[in-house]
Protein backbone atom coordinates (compact mmCIF):
# COMPACT_ATOMS: atom_id res chain seq x y z
CA UNK A 1 0.00 0.00 0.00
CA UNK A 2 1.39 3.26 -1.05
CA UNK A 3 1.75 5.95 1.59
CA UNK A 4 2.31 9.63 0.81
CA UNK A 5 5.67 10.96 1.93
CA UNK A 6 5.67 12.67 5.25
CA UNK A 7 5.95 16.47 5.23
CA UNK A 8 9.36 17.79 6.25
CA UNK A 9 9.74 18.99 9.76
CA UNK A 10 9.79 22.85 9.83
CA UNK A 11 12.98 24.48 11.16
CA UNK A 12 12.82 25.65 14.72
CA UNK A 13 11.76 29.28 15.09
CA UNK A 14 14.44 31.62 16.38
CA UNK A 15 14.15 32.11 20.05
CA UNK A 16 15.71 34.53 22.46
CA UNK A 17 19.45 34.85 22.48
CA UNK A 18 21.42 32.45 24.52
CA UNK A 19 22.09 33.55 28.06
CA UNK A 20 25.74 34.31 27.23
CA UNK A 21 25.07 36.36 24.08
CA UNK A 22 26.46 39.91 23.95
CA UNK A 23 23.40 42.15 23.69
CA UNK A 24 25.33 45.12 22.28
CA UNK A 25 26.14 43.10 19.17
CA UNK A 26 22.48 42.47 18.29
CA UNK A 27 21.01 44.36 15.29
CA UNK A 28 18.70 46.53 17.47
CA UNK A 29 21.63 47.48 19.71
CA UNK A 30 23.81 48.38 16.70
CA UNK A 31 21.03 50.60 15.37
CA UNK A 32 20.64 52.17 18.81
CA UNK A 33 24.37 53.05 18.95
CA UNK A 34 24.07 54.82 15.58
CA UNK A 35 21.02 56.82 16.67
CA UNK A 36 22.71 57.76 19.97
CA UNK A 37 25.54 59.57 18.15
CA UNK A 38 23.62 62.81 17.37
CA UNK A 39 21.99 62.79 20.81
CA UNK A 40 25.37 62.80 22.57
CA UNK A 41 26.66 65.32 20.03
CA UNK A 42 23.94 67.77 21.04
CA UNK A 43 25.05 67.53 24.67
CA UNK A 44 28.75 67.92 23.98
CA UNK A 45 30.85 67.53 20.86
CA UNK A 46 33.39 65.36 22.68
CA UNK A 47 30.68 62.99 23.91
CA UNK A 48 29.42 62.85 20.33
CA UNK A 49 32.86 61.78 19.07
CA UNK A 50 33.03 59.05 21.74
CA UNK A 51 29.55 57.80 20.77
CA UNK A 52 30.62 57.75 17.10
CA UNK A 53 33.66 55.59 17.91
CA UNK A 54 31.49 53.20 19.93
CA UNK A 55 28.96 52.94 17.08
CA UNK A 56 31.67 52.14 14.52
CA UNK A 57 33.08 49.43 16.79
CA UNK A 58 29.72 47.63 17.23
CA UNK A 59 28.90 48.01 13.51
CA UNK A 60 32.06 46.21 12.42
CA UNK A 61 32.51 43.70 15.25
CA UNK A 62 31.04 40.21 14.51
CA UNK A 63 28.27 41.80 12.46
CA UNK A 64 26.10 39.64 10.13
CA UNK A 65 25.50 42.73 8.00
CA UNK A 66 26.98 42.84 4.53
CA UNK A 67 29.97 45.06 3.96
CA UNK A 68 27.94 47.63 2.03
CA UNK A 69 25.48 47.94 4.91
CA UNK A 70 28.34 48.42 7.37
CA UNK A 71 29.84 51.21 5.23
CA UNK A 72 26.47 52.89 4.86
CA UNK A 73 25.82 52.70 8.63
CA UNK A 74 29.25 54.16 9.38
CA UNK A 75 28.75 57.07 6.96
CA UNK A 76 25.27 57.63 8.35
CA UNK A 77 26.57 57.86 11.93
CA UNK A 78 29.24 60.37 10.87
CA UNK A 79 26.67 62.44 8.99
CA UNK A 80 24.33 62.49 11.97
CA UNK A 81 27.13 63.80 14.19
CA UNK A 82 28.18 66.40 11.64
CA UNK A 83 24.63 67.67 11.44
CA UNK A 84 24.47 68.60 15.12
CA UNK A 85 27.98 70.02 15.63
CA UNK A 86 28.25 73.87 15.79
CA UNK A 87 29.70 75.71 12.80
CA UNK A 88 33.40 76.68 13.14
CA UNK A 89 34.19 80.40 13.69
CA UNK A 90 34.98 82.48 10.64
CA UNK A 91 38.17 84.58 10.33
CA UNK A 92 39.21 84.31 13.96
CA UNK A 93 35.75 84.99 15.36
CA UNK A 94 34.77 84.10 18.92
CA UNK A 95 36.09 80.83 20.34
CA UNK A 96 35.46 79.25 23.68
CA UNK A 97 36.60 82.26 25.70
CA UNK A 98 36.66 85.89 24.65
CA UNK A 99 39.91 87.62 23.85
CA UNK A 100 41.44 89.97 26.42
CA UNK A 101 39.56 93.14 27.25
CA UNK A 102 42.64 94.98 28.47
CA UNK A 103 42.18 97.11 31.54
CA UNK A 104 38.46 97.59 30.93
CA UNK A 105 36.39 100.72 31.36
CA UNK A 106 36.73 102.38 34.72
CA UNK A 107 32.99 103.14 34.80
CA UNK A 108 32.14 99.43 34.71
CA UNK A 109 30.66 99.40 31.21
CA UNK A 110 30.69 96.17 29.21
CA UNK A 111 33.71 95.47 27.05
CA UNK A 112 33.84 95.46 23.27
CA UNK A 113 31.63 93.10 21.27
CA UNK A 114 32.66 89.67 20.14
CA UNK A 115 32.33 88.55 16.53
CA UNK A 116 30.36 85.35 15.89
CA UNK A 117 29.65 83.76 12.55
CA UNK A 118 26.16 83.93 11.03
CA UNK A 119 25.01 83.13 7.48
CA UNK A 120 24.36 85.97 5.09
CA UNK A 121 21.59 85.95 2.48
CA UNK A 122 24.15 85.37 -0.23
CA UNK A 123 25.47 82.20 1.41
CA UNK A 124 28.77 83.72 2.60
CA UNK A 125 29.36 83.92 6.35
CA UNK A 126 30.13 87.33 7.77
CA UNK A 127 30.90 88.18 11.39
CA UNK A 128 28.14 89.92 13.28
CA UNK A 129 28.61 91.51 16.70
CA UNK A 130 27.78 89.46 19.75
CA UNK A 131 27.93 91.33 23.03
CA UNK A 132 30.25 90.11 25.72
CA UNK A 133 28.69 89.37 29.09
CA UNK A 134 28.36 92.42 31.29
CA UNK A 135 30.64 92.43 34.33
CA UNK A 136 31.40 95.01 36.99
CA UNK A 137 34.90 96.44 37.13
CA UNK A 138 36.92 94.32 39.57
CA UNK A 139 40.26 96.07 38.97
CA UNK A 140 42.06 97.02 42.17
CA UNK A 141 40.20 94.41 44.22
CA UNK A 142 41.81 91.53 46.05
CA UNK A 143 41.76 88.52 43.77
CA UNK A 144 39.92 86.24 46.19
CA UNK A 145 37.18 88.84 46.68
CA UNK A 146 36.86 89.44 42.94
CA UNK A 147 36.46 85.70 42.32
CA UNK A 148 33.76 85.41 44.97
CA UNK A 149 31.78 88.31 43.48
CA UNK A 150 32.08 86.99 39.93
CA UNK A 151 31.00 83.48 40.92
CA UNK A 152 28.03 84.92 42.79
CA UNK A 153 27.08 86.72 39.53
CA UNK A 154 27.01 83.43 37.65
CA UNK A 155 30.42 83.54 35.92
CA UNK A 156 32.80 80.70 35.45
CA UNK A 157 36.02 82.19 36.88
CA UNK A 158 39.68 81.72 36.02
CA UNK A 159 42.80 83.75 36.91
CA UNK A 160 46.42 84.11 35.84
CA UNK A 161 49.58 86.07 36.59
CA UNK A 162 49.34 89.33 34.63
CA UNK A 163 53.12 89.89 34.60
CA UNK A 164 55.82 88.31 32.45
CA UNK A 165 57.51 86.35 35.26
CA UNK A 166 55.17 83.31 34.99
CA UNK A 167 54.99 83.01 38.77
CA UNK A 168 52.11 80.80 39.93
CA UNK A 169 49.36 82.40 41.97
CA UNK A 170 49.30 81.21 45.57
CA UNK A 171 47.29 82.81 48.36
CA UNK A 172 44.87 84.78 46.20
CA UNK A 173 44.33 87.17 49.12
CA UNK A 174 47.86 88.49 48.43
CA UNK A 175 47.14 89.31 44.77
CA UNK A 176 45.34 92.27 43.20
CA UNK A 177 43.30 92.33 39.98
CA UNK A 178 44.77 94.39 37.14
CA UNK A 179 42.86 93.06 34.10
CA UNK A 180 39.66 91.18 33.38
CA UNK A 181 38.24 89.54 30.29
CA UNK A 182 34.75 88.15 29.71
CA UNK A 183 33.43 85.70 27.17
CA UNK A 184 31.27 82.68 26.46
CA UNK A 185 31.84 78.95 26.37
CA UNK A 186 30.48 76.87 23.48
CA UNK A 187 27.64 75.77 25.73
CA UNK A 188 26.62 79.36 26.46
CA UNK A 189 28.12 79.79 29.94
CA UNK A 190 29.51 83.24 30.62
CA UNK A 191 33.12 83.36 31.78
CA UNK A 192 35.57 85.87 33.25
CA UNK A 193 39.35 85.63 33.51
CA UNK A 194 41.30 87.83 35.93
CA UNK A 195 44.91 88.95 35.40
CA UNK A 196 46.51 89.80 38.74
CA UNK A 197 49.82 90.86 40.30
CA UNK A 198 51.09 90.56 43.85
CA UNK A 199 49.58 93.18 46.10
CA UNK A 200 51.84 96.21 46.23
CA UNK A 201 53.26 95.72 42.73
CA UNK A 202 52.26 98.12 39.93
CA UNK A 203 50.14 96.77 37.09
CA UNK A 204 51.82 96.16 33.71
CA UNK A 205 50.88 98.36 30.77
CA UNK A 206 49.30 95.32 29.10
CA UNK A 207 48.29 91.89 30.32
CA UNK A 208 51.38 89.68 30.32
CA UNK A 209 53.82 92.59 30.19
CA UNK A 210 56.69 93.54 32.46
CA UNK A 211 55.92 95.05 35.87
CA UNK A 212 57.06 98.69 35.78
CA UNK A 213 58.98 98.64 39.05
CA UNK A 214 60.32 102.01 40.22
CA UNK A 215 64.09 102.40 39.90
CA UNK A 216 66.58 103.36 42.58
CA UNK A 217 67.34 107.08 42.10
CA UNK A 218 70.68 108.85 42.25
CA UNK A 219 71.03 109.79 45.92
CA UNK A 220 74.79 110.43 46.14
CA UNK A 221 75.63 113.48 48.25
CA UNK A 222 72.04 114.07 49.23
CA UNK A 223 71.37 114.39 52.94
CA UNK A 224 70.01 111.43 54.85
CA UNK A 225 66.81 113.36 55.53
CA UNK A 226 66.20 114.07 51.83
CA UNK A 227 67.28 110.64 50.57
CA UNK A 228 65.13 108.88 53.14
CA UNK A 229 62.01 110.69 51.89
CA UNK A 230 62.76 109.74 48.29
CA UNK A 231 63.21 106.07 49.11
CA UNK A 232 60.05 105.86 51.20
CA UNK A 233 58.15 107.55 48.36
CA UNK A 234 59.10 104.58 46.14
CA UNK A 235 57.02 102.32 48.38
CA UNK A 236 59.84 101.01 50.59
CA UNK A 237 58.61 100.56 54.18
CA UNK A 238 60.50 102.64 56.73
CA UNK A 239 61.58 99.51 58.59
CA UNK A 240 63.21 98.25 55.36
CA UNK A 241 65.46 101.30 55.14
CA UNK A 242 68.59 101.69 57.26
CA UNK A 243 71.59 104.00 57.51
CA UNK A 244 75.19 102.82 57.71
CA UNK A 245 78.58 104.51 57.64
CA UNK A 246 80.58 104.84 54.45
CA UNK A 247 83.85 104.37 56.43
CA UNK A 248 84.49 101.23 58.44
CA UNK A 249 85.92 103.00 61.49
CA UNK A 250 83.22 105.67 61.59
CA UNK A 251 80.15 105.69 63.79
CA UNK A 252 76.72 107.19 63.29
CA UNK A 253 75.58 109.68 65.92
CA UNK A 254 72.33 109.08 67.73
CA UNK A 255 69.23 108.99 65.54
CA UNK A 256 68.18 112.45 64.52
CA UNK A 257 71.74 113.79 64.77
CA UNK A 258 72.85 112.63 61.32
CA UNK A 259 70.04 114.14 59.26
CA UNK A 260 72.60 116.34 57.50
CA UNK A 261 75.07 113.55 56.80
CA UNK A 262 75.58 112.84 53.11
CA UNK A 263 74.91 109.69 51.07
CA UNK A 264 78.01 108.13 49.49
CA UNK A 265 76.59 104.83 48.22
CA UNK A 266 73.33 102.91 48.06
CA UNK A 267 72.34 99.27 48.10
CA UNK A 268 70.71 98.53 45.70
CA UNK A 269 72.64 100.70 43.30
CA UNK A 270 71.21 103.49 41.19
CA UNK A 271 68.90 102.21 38.44
CA UNK A 272 68.08 98.89 40.13
CA UNK A 273 64.44 97.81 40.41
CA UNK A 274 62.85 98.56 43.74
CA UNK A 275 60.70 95.44 44.11
CA UNK A 276 58.47 94.16 46.87
CA UNK A 277 60.14 93.37 50.19
CA UNK A 278 63.44 94.93 49.09
CA UNK A 279 65.70 96.30 51.83
CA UNK A 280 67.66 99.50 51.18
CA UNK A 281 70.89 100.64 52.82
CA UNK A 282 72.30 104.16 52.51
CA UNK A 283 75.98 104.62 53.40
CA UNK A 284 76.56 108.03 55.01
CA UNK A 285 79.45 110.27 55.86
CA UNK A 286 79.94 113.48 57.80
CA UNK A 287 80.02 116.28 55.19
CA UNK A 288 83.46 117.35 56.46
CA UNK A 289 84.98 113.97 55.51
CA UNK A 290 83.64 113.57 52.01
CA UNK A 291 83.02 110.20 50.40
CA UNK A 292 85.66 107.50 49.93
CA UNK A 293 87.51 107.73 46.64
CA UNK A 294 87.15 104.67 44.40
CA UNK A 295 90.94 104.40 43.90
CA UNK A 296 91.86 104.49 47.59
CA UNK A 297 94.63 102.19 48.80
CA UNK A 298 92.27 100.47 51.24
CA UNK A 299 89.90 99.61 48.38
CA UNK A 300 86.48 98.44 49.55
CA UNK A 301 87.44 98.85 53.24
CA UNK A 302 87.87 102.60 53.55
CA UNK A 303 88.93 104.04 56.90
CA UNK A 304 89.24 107.57 58.16
CA UNK A 305 92.58 108.78 59.60
CA UNK A 306 93.17 107.61 63.19
CA UNK A 307 96.63 108.79 64.34
CA UNK A 308 96.53 107.28 67.81
CA UNK A 309 94.89 104.09 66.54
CA UNK A 310 92.36 104.00 69.36
CA UNK A 311 89.36 103.24 67.14
CA UNK A 312 88.07 106.82 67.04
CA UNK A 313 88.68 108.70 63.77
CA UNK A 314 90.66 111.87 64.36
CA UNK A 315 87.71 114.15 63.48
CA UNK A 316 85.55 112.69 66.27
CA UNK A 317 88.21 111.60 68.80
CA UNK A 318 87.47 113.29 72.15
CA UNK A 319 91.07 112.57 73.21
CA UNK A 320 93.21 113.14 70.13
CA UNK A 321 96.68 111.73 70.52
CA UNK A 322 95.73 109.78 73.66
CA UNK A 323 95.90 106.13 72.81
CA UNK A 324 94.64 105.00 76.20
CA UNK A 325 91.36 106.86 76.09
CA UNK A 326 88.59 107.04 73.49
CA UNK A 327 84.86 107.69 73.27
CA UNK A 328 84.10 104.21 74.57
CA UNK A 329 86.53 104.33 77.51
CA UNK A 330 86.86 108.01 78.44
CA UNK A 331 88.51 107.12 81.76
CA UNK A 332 91.12 104.90 80.21
CA UNK A 333 91.24 101.52 78.62
CA UNK A 334 90.82 98.48 80.88
CA UNK A 335 94.07 97.85 82.76
CA UNK A 336 95.55 101.18 81.69
CA UNK A 337 96.68 104.11 83.87
CA UNK A 338 93.62 106.17 82.90
CA UNK A 339 95.59 109.41 83.02
CA UNK A 340 95.57 111.94 80.26
CA UNK A 341 99.32 112.32 80.70
CA UNK A 342 99.79 109.00 79.01
CA UNK A 343 98.79 110.49 75.70
CA UNK A 344 102.27 111.55 74.65
CA UNK A 345 103.86 109.18 72.23
CA UNK A 346 101.27 106.56 73.02
CA UNK A 347 103.22 105.54 76.17
CA UNK A 348 102.16 105.43 79.80
CA UNK A 349 99.37 103.04 79.06
CA UNK A 350 100.38 100.67 81.85
CA UNK A 351 101.68 97.18 81.42
CA UNK A 352 98.31 95.60 80.46
CA UNK A 353 98.61 92.99 77.74
CA UNK A 354 96.62 93.42 74.55
CA UNK A 355 98.50 91.64 71.78
CA UNK A 356 96.71 91.35 68.47
CA UNK A 357 94.11 94.04 69.28
CA UNK A 358 93.65 97.49 67.82
CA UNK A 359 94.52 99.06 71.13
CA UNK A 360 98.22 98.11 70.94
C-alpha positions as CSV (number, residue, x, y, z in Angstrom):
1,X,0.0,0.0,0.0
2,X,1.4,3.3,-1.1
3,X,1.7,5.9,1.6
4,X,2.3,9.6,0.8
5,X,5.7,11.0,1.9
6,X,5.7,12.7,5.3
7,X,5.9,16.5,5.2
8,X,9.4,17.8,6.2
9,X,9.7,19.0,9.8
10,X,9.8,22.9,9.8
11,X,13.0,24.5,11.2
12,X,12.8,25.7,14.7
13,X,11.8,29.3,15.1
14,X,14.4,31.6,16.4
15,X,14.2,32.1,20.0
16,X,15.7,34.5,22.5
17,X,19.4,34.8,22.5
18,X,21.4,32.4,24.5
19,X,22.1,33.6,28.1
20,X,25.7,34.3,27.2
21,X,25.1,36.4,24.1
22,X,26.5,39.9,23.9
23,X,23.4,42.1,23.7
24,X,25.3,45.1,22.3
25,X,26.1,43.1,19.2
26,X,22.5,42.5,18.3
27,X,21.0,44.4,15.3
28,X,18.7,46.5,17.5
29,X,21.6,47.5,19.7
30,X,23.8,48.4,16.7
31,X,21.0,50.6,15.4
32,X,20.6,52.2,18.8
33,X,24.4,53.0,19.0
34,X,24.1,54.8,15.6
35,X,21.0,56.8,16.7
36,X,22.7,57.8,20.0
37,X,25.5,59.6,18.1
38,X,23.6,62.8,17.4
39,X,22.0,62.8,20.8
40,X,25.4,62.8,22.6
41,X,26.7,65.3,20.0
42,X,23.9,67.8,21.0
43,X,25.0,67.5,24.7
44,X,28.7,67.9,24.0
45,X,30.9,67.5,20.9
46,X,33.4,65.4,22.7
47,X,30.7,63.0,23.9
48,X,29.4,62.9,20.3
49,X,32.9,61.8,19.1
50,X,33.0,59.1,21.7
51,X,29.6,57.8,20.8
52,X,30.6,57.7,17.1
53,X,33.7,55.6,17.9
54,X,31.5,53.2,19.9
55,X,29.0,52.9,17.1
56,X,31.7,52.1,14.5
57,X,33.1,49.4,16.8
58,X,29.7,47.6,17.2
59,X,28.9,48.0,13.5
60,X,32.1,46.2,12.4
61,X,32.5,43.7,15.3
62,X,31.0,40.2,14.5
63,X,28.3,41.8,12.5
64,X,26.1,39.6,10.1
65,X,25.5,42.7,8.0
66,X,27.0,42.8,4.5
67,X,30.0,45.1,4.0
68,X,27.9,47.6,2.0
69,X,25.5,47.9,4.9
70,X,28.3,48.4,7.4
71,X,29.8,51.2,5.2
72,X,26.5,52.9,4.9
73,X,25.8,52.7,8.6
74,X,29.3,54.2,9.4
75,X,28.7,57.1,7.0
76,X,25.3,57.6,8.3
77,X,26.6,57.9,11.9
78,X,29.2,60.4,10.9
79,X,26.7,62.4,9.0
80,X,24.3,62.5,12.0
81,X,27.1,63.8,14.2
82,X,28.2,66.4,11.6
83,X,24.6,67.7,11.4
84,X,24.5,68.6,15.1
85,X,28.0,70.0,15.6
86,X,28.2,73.9,15.8
87,X,29.7,75.7,12.8
88,X,33.4,76.7,13.1
89,X,34.2,80.4,13.7
90,X,35.0,82.5,10.6
91,X,38.2,84.6,10.3
92,X,39.2,84.3,14.0
93,X,35.8,85.0,15.4
94,X,34.8,84.1,18.9
95,X,36.1,80.8,20.3
96,X,35.5,79.3,23.7
97,X,36.6,82.3,25.7
98,X,36.7,85.9,24.6
99,X,39.9,87.6,23.9
100,X,41.4,90.0,26.4
101,X,39.6,93.1,27.3
102,X,42.6,95.0,28.5
103,X,42.2,97.1,31.5
104,X,38.5,97.6,30.9
105,X,36.4,100.7,31.4
106,X,36.7,102.4,34.7
107,X,33.0,103.1,34.8
108,X,32.1,99.4,34.7
109,X,30.7,99.4,31.2
110,X,30.7,96.2,29.2
111,X,33.7,95.5,27.0
112,X,33.8,95.5,23.3
113,X,31.6,93.1,21.3
114,X,32.7,89.7,20.1
115,X,32.3,88.5,16.5
116,X,30.4,85.4,15.9
117,X,29.6,83.8,12.6
118,X,26.2,83.9,11.0
119,X,25.0,83.1,7.5
120,X,24.4,86.0,5.1
121,X,21.6,85.9,2.5
122,X,24.2,85.4,-0.2
123,X,25.5,82.2,1.4
124,X,28.8,83.7,2.6
125,X,29.4,83.9,6.3
126,X,30.1,87.3,7.8
127,X,30.9,88.2,11.4
128,X,28.1,89.9,13.3
129,X,28.6,91.5,16.7
130,X,27.8,89.5,19.7
131,X,27.9,91.3,23.0
132,X,30.3,90.1,25.7
133,X,28.7,89.4,29.1
134,X,28.4,92.4,31.3
135,X,30.6,92.4,34.3
136,X,31.4,95.0,37.0
137,X,34.9,96.4,37.1
138,X,36.9,94.3,39.6
139,X,40.3,96.1,39.0
140,X,42.1,97.0,42.2
141,X,40.2,94.4,44.2
142,X,41.8,91.5,46.0
143,X,41.8,88.5,43.8
144,X,39.9,86.2,46.2
145,X,37.2,88.8,46.7
146,X,36.9,89.4,42.9
147,X,36.5,85.7,42.3
148,X,33.8,85.4,45.0
149,X,31.8,88.3,43.5
150,X,32.1,87.0,39.9
151,X,31.0,83.5,40.9
152,X,28.0,84.9,42.8
153,X,27.1,86.7,39.5
154,X,27.0,83.4,37.7
155,X,30.4,83.5,35.9
156,X,32.8,80.7,35.4
157,X,36.0,82.2,36.9
158,X,39.7,81.7,36.0
159,X,42.8,83.7,36.9
160,X,46.4,84.1,35.8
161,X,49.6,86.1,36.6
162,X,49.3,89.3,34.6
163,X,53.1,89.9,34.6
164,X,55.8,88.3,32.4
165,X,57.5,86.4,35.3
166,X,55.2,83.3,35.0
167,X,55.0,83.0,38.8
168,X,52.1,80.8,39.9
169,X,49.4,82.4,42.0
170,X,49.3,81.2,45.6
171,X,47.3,82.8,48.4
172,X,44.9,84.8,46.2
173,X,44.3,87.2,49.1
174,X,47.9,88.5,48.4
175,X,47.1,89.3,44.8
176,X,45.3,92.3,43.2
177,X,43.3,92.3,40.0
178,X,44.8,94.4,37.1
179,X,42.9,93.1,34.1
180,X,39.7,91.2,33.4
181,X,38.2,89.5,30.3
182,X,34.8,88.2,29.7
183,X,33.4,85.7,27.2
184,X,31.3,82.7,26.5
185,X,31.8,78.9,26.4
186,X,30.5,76.9,23.5
187,X,27.6,75.8,25.7
188,X,26.6,79.4,26.5
189,X,28.1,79.8,29.9
190,X,29.5,83.2,30.6
191,X,33.1,83.4,31.8
192,X,35.6,85.9,33.2
193,X,39.3,85.6,33.5
194,X,41.3,87.8,35.9
195,X,44.9,88.9,35.4
196,X,46.5,89.8,38.7
197,X,49.8,90.9,40.3
198,X,51.1,90.6,43.8
199,X,49.6,93.2,46.1
200,X,51.8,96.2,46.2
201,X,53.3,95.7,42.7
202,X,52.3,98.1,39.9
203,X,50.1,96.8,37.1
204,X,51.8,96.2,33.7
205,X,50.9,98.4,30.8
206,X,49.3,95.3,29.1
207,X,48.3,91.9,30.3
208,X,51.4,89.7,30.3
209,X,53.8,92.6,30.2
210,X,56.7,93.5,32.5
211,X,55.9,95.1,35.9
212,X,57.1,98.7,35.8
213,X,59.0,98.6,39.1
214,X,60.3,102.0,40.2
215,X,64.1,102.4,39.9
216,X,66.6,103.4,42.6
217,X,67.3,107.1,42.1
218,X,70.7,108.8,42.3
219,X,71.0,109.8,45.9
220,X,74.8,110.4,46.1
221,X,75.6,113.5,48.3
222,X,72.0,114.1,49.2
223,X,71.4,114.4,52.9
224,X,70.0,111.4,54.9
225,X,66.8,113.4,55.5
226,X,66.2,114.1,51.8
227,X,67.3,110.6,50.6
228,X,65.1,108.9,53.1
229,X,62.0,110.7,51.9
230,X,62.8,109.7,48.3
231,X,63.2,106.1,49.1
232,X,60.1,105.9,51.2
233,X,58.1,107.5,48.4
234,X,59.1,104.6,46.1
235,X,57.0,102.3,48.4
236,X,59.8,101.0,50.6
237,X,58.6,100.6,54.2
238,X,60.5,102.6,56.7
239,X,61.6,99.5,58.6
240,X,63.2,98.3,55.4
241,X,65.5,101.3,55.1
242,X,68.6,101.7,57.3
243,X,71.6,104.0,57.5
244,X,75.2,102.8,57.7
245,X,78.6,104.5,57.6
246,X,80.6,104.8,54.5
247,X,83.9,104.4,56.4
248,X,84.5,101.2,58.4
249,X,85.9,103.0,61.5
250,X,83.2,105.7,61.6
251,X,80.1,105.7,63.8
252,X,76.7,107.2,63.3
253,X,75.6,109.7,65.9
254,X,72.3,109.1,67.7
255,X,69.2,109.0,65.5
256,X,68.2,112.5,64.5
257,X,71.7,113.8,64.8
258,X,72.9,112.6,61.3
259,X,70.0,114.1,59.3
260,X,72.6,116.3,57.5
261,X,75.1,113.5,56.8
262,X,75.6,112.8,53.1
263,X,74.9,109.7,51.1
264,X,78.0,108.1,49.5
265,X,76.6,104.8,48.2
266,X,73.3,102.9,48.1
267,X,72.3,99.3,48.1
268,X,70.7,98.5,45.7
269,X,72.6,100.7,43.3
270,X,71.2,103.5,41.2
271,X,68.9,102.2,38.4
272,X,68.1,98.9,40.1
273,X,64.4,97.8,40.4
274,X,62.8,98.6,43.7
275,X,60.7,95.4,44.1
276,X,58.5,94.2,46.9
277,X,60.1,93.4,50.2
278,X,63.4,94.9,49.1
279,X,65.7,96.3,51.8
280,X,67.7,99.5,51.2
281,X,70.9,100.6,52.8
282,X,72.3,104.2,52.5
283,X,76.0,104.6,53.4
284,X,76.6,108.0,55.0
285,X,79.5,110.3,55.9
286,X,79.9,113.5,57.8
287,X,80.0,116.3,55.2
288,X,83.5,117.4,56.5
289,X,85.0,114.0,55.5
290,X,83.6,113.6,52.0
291,X,83.0,110.2,50.4
292,X,85.7,107.5,49.9
293,X,87.5,107.7,46.6
294,X,87.2,104.7,44.4
295,X,90.9,104.4,43.9
296,X,91.9,104.5,47.6
297,X,94.6,102.2,48.8
298,X,92.3,100.5,51.2
299,X,89.9,99.6,48.4
300,X,86.5,98.4,49.6
301,X,87.4,98.8,53.2
302,X,87.9,102.6,53.5
303,X,88.9,104.0,56.9
304,X,89.2,107.6,58.2
305,X,92.6,108.8,59.6
306,X,93.2,107.6,63.2
307,X,96.6,108.8,64.3
308,X,96.5,107.3,67.8
309,X,94.9,104.1,66.5
310,X,92.4,104.0,69.4
311,X,89.4,103.2,67.1
312,X,88.1,106.8,67.0
313,X,88.7,108.7,63.8
314,X,90.7,111.9,64.4
315,X,87.7,114.1,63.5
316,X,85.5,112.7,66.3
317,X,88.2,111.6,68.8
318,X,87.5,113.3,72.1
319,X,91.1,112.6,73.2
320,X,93.2,113.1,70.1
321,X,96.7,111.7,70.5
322,X,95.7,109.8,73.7
323,X,95.9,106.1,72.8
324,X,94.6,105.0,76.2
325,X,91.4,106.9,76.1
326,X,88.6,107.0,73.5
327,X,84.9,107.7,73.3
328,X,84.1,104.2,74.6
329,X,86.5,104.3,77.5
330,X,86.9,108.0,78.4
331,X,88.5,107.1,81.8
332,X,91.1,104.9,80.2
333,X,91.2,101.5,78.6
334,X,90.8,98.5,80.9
335,X,94.1,97.8,82.8
336,X,95.6,101.2,81.7
337,X,96.7,104.1,83.9
338,X,93.6,106.2,82.9
339,X,95.6,109.4,83.0
340,X,95.6,111.9,80.3
341,X,99.3,112.3,80.7
342,X,99.8,109.0,79.0
343,X,98.8,110.5,75.7
344,X,102.3,111.6,74.6
345,X,103.9,109.2,72.2
346,X,101.3,106.6,73.0
347,X,103.2,105.5,76.2
348,X,102.2,105.4,79.8
349,X,99.4,103.0,79.1
350,X,100.4,100.7,81.8
351,X,101.7,97.2,81.4
352,X,98.3,95.6,80.5
353,X,98.6,93.0,77.7
354,X,96.6,93.4,74.5
355,X,98.5,91.6,71.8
356,X,96.7,91.4,68.5
357,X,94.1,94.0,69.3
358,X,93.6,97.5,67.8
359,X,94.5,99.1,71.1
360,X,98.2,98.1,70.9
